[in-house]
Amino acid sequence: MAGFEVVVRPAILPNIRPAPTRSLPPDDPEQGLATLSGSSGKLIALTYSYSASSSTSGGREVHRTFDVARIKQIDNSGQVNPDNYVDVEVANQIKVRSDSGETTTFHYTPVQEADNVQIINRNITRSSE
């Protein structure tokens, strides 16, 4: 009795692939040979040149003016939870002195009162000089 399997083997005929192309030798034996040669030892002048650099200097903070604000949690329903809060220092002005001695002052917008923001102290200064 015959089994449940049928074995199928593909037949590859030799004529389905094209014959490789024949390579003929060139008529001139020098044809097809690359010749490497150099130029004189003079410099080649560039018509365009570009250079870029950047640097950052450390600088250090010498003076700060800030407010202390208490930020309270707002839950998913929009209610303020007064028992859960964090106190933060919000900078109003910072003076930075660079390594070369130049002083730069940065000004920031003061913190504003809101439903969940309470200002505890305003314009506290801290100096490291």
Phi and psi in degrees as a GROMACS rama.xvg file:
@    title "Ramachandran Plot"
@    xaxis  label "Phi"
@    yaxis  label "Psi"
@TYPE xy
-75.1463  147.471  ALA-2
-80.7694  176.899  GLY-3
-82.8857  -7.26755  PHE-4
-99.9978  144.195  GLU-5
-124.569  123.859  VAL-6
-93.4141  124.462  VAL-7
-116.864  121.766  VAL-8
-113.118  126.097  ARG-9
-72.6267  142.894  PRO-10
-102.187  124.09  ALA-11
-105.17  115.777  ILE-12
-87.4829  143.924  LEU-13
-69.0101  -15.8194  PRO-14
-87.4016  -0.46223  ASN-15
-82.8782  -14.0486  ILE-16
-103.165  139.713  ARG-17
-71.3084  153.992  PRO-18
-71.4341  143.455  ALA-19
-64.4839  150.153  PRO-20
-73.0282  146.151  THR-21
-89.0677  136.561  ARG-22
-102.815  128.546  SER-23
-102.729  145.566  LEU-24
-67.7691  147.867  PRO-25
-68.0418  156.222  PRO-26
-67.3818  -39.4375  ASP-27
-101.974  122.144  ASP-28
-63.5037  -21.94  PRO-29
-82.711  -13.0664  GLU-30
-69.6603  136.404  GLN-31
89.0846  -2.01755  GLY-32
-94.0231  132.525  LEU-33
-84.8704  140.158  ALA-34
-114.81  121.519  THR-35
-99.6887  132.028  LEU-36
-144.069  159.471  SER-37
-111.051  169.469  GLY-38
-100.79  -177.273  SER-39
-69.463  169.594  SER-40
-83.3265  21.1779  GLY-41
-84.2986  158.956  LYS-42
-74.45  148.89  LEU-43
-100.045  122.84  ILE-44
-82.6696  132.216  ALA-45
-85.4753  141  LEU-46
-87.1257  -18.0153  THR-47
-142.766  137.411  TYR-48
-140.647  143.369  SER-49
-139.433  137.508  TYR-50
-141.854  141.571  SER-51
-142.076  146.409  ALA-52
-151.333  158.228  SER-53
-148.01  156.186  SER-54
-151.542  155.081  SER-55
-124.796  139.682  THR-56
-105.812  147.364  SER-57
-61.9156  -53.4506  GLY-58
54.5082  156.423  GLY-59
-141.238  149.512  ARG-60
-74.452  129.969  GLU-61
-114.153  -20.605  VAL-62
-153.577  141.89  HIS-63
-142.32  136.848  ARG-64
-117.92  129.57  THR-65
-147.153  163.939  PHE-66
-110.667  150.98  ASP-67
-106.255  124.252  VAL-68
-125.355  147.422  ALA-69
-106.127  119.17  ARG-70
-103.615  121.432  ILE-71
-101.435  151.961  LYS-72
-71.3276  140.934  GLN-73
-112.588  122.742  ILE-74
-80.0687  -179.479  ASP-75
-62.7028  -26.55  ASN-76
-85.2847  -2.69007  SER-77
92.8117  3.96896  GLY-78
-85.6261  141.446  GLN-79
-84.5397  129.228  VAL-80
-98.5786  103.762  ASN-81
-72.2357  -14.3505  PRO-82
-84.7484  -15.94  ASP-83
-115.353  107.855  ASN-84
-149.192  168.7  TYR-85
-138.522  138.274  VAL-86
-95.6853  130.715  ASP-87
-129.586  151.586  VAL-88
-96.092  124.772  GLU-89
-111.856  115.336  VAL-90
-69.1765  137.234  ALA-91
-104.982  -37.0475  ASN-92
-152.046  135.414  GLN-93
-132.828  129.578  ILE-94
-105.166  131.234  LYS-95
-123.232  133.432  VAL-96
-107.02  126.254  ARG-97
-77.9666  173.251  SER-98
-63.3773  -26.9375  ASP-99
-83.9307  -4.32863  SER-100
97.9277  -2.11434  GLY-101
-76.9275  134.008  GLU-102
-102.546  131.818  THR-103
-123.062  135.944  THR-104
-112.297  128.705  THR-105
-107.754  130.327  PHE-106
-110.693  137.415  HIS-107
-125.426  155.473  TYR-108
-70.5681  129.128  THR-109
-64.5501  153.997  PRO-110
-68.2474  145.67  VAL-111
-110.726  147.314  GLN-112
-65.7687  146.041  GLU-113
-149.166  -178.158  ALA-114
-59.3235  -36.7096  ASP-115
-110.138  9.08671  ASN-116
-120.073  122.57  VAL-117
-121.205  127.962  GLN-118
-83.7812  122.796  ILE-119
-92.2585  -49.4565  ILE-120
-138.058  146.093  ASN-121
-118.04  150.227  ARG-122
52.4743  50.8433  ASN-123
-83.5768  136.226  ILE-124
-113.291  146.446  THR-125
-138.601  128.248  ARG-126
-125.922  141.336  SER-127
-106.662  10.4372  SER-128
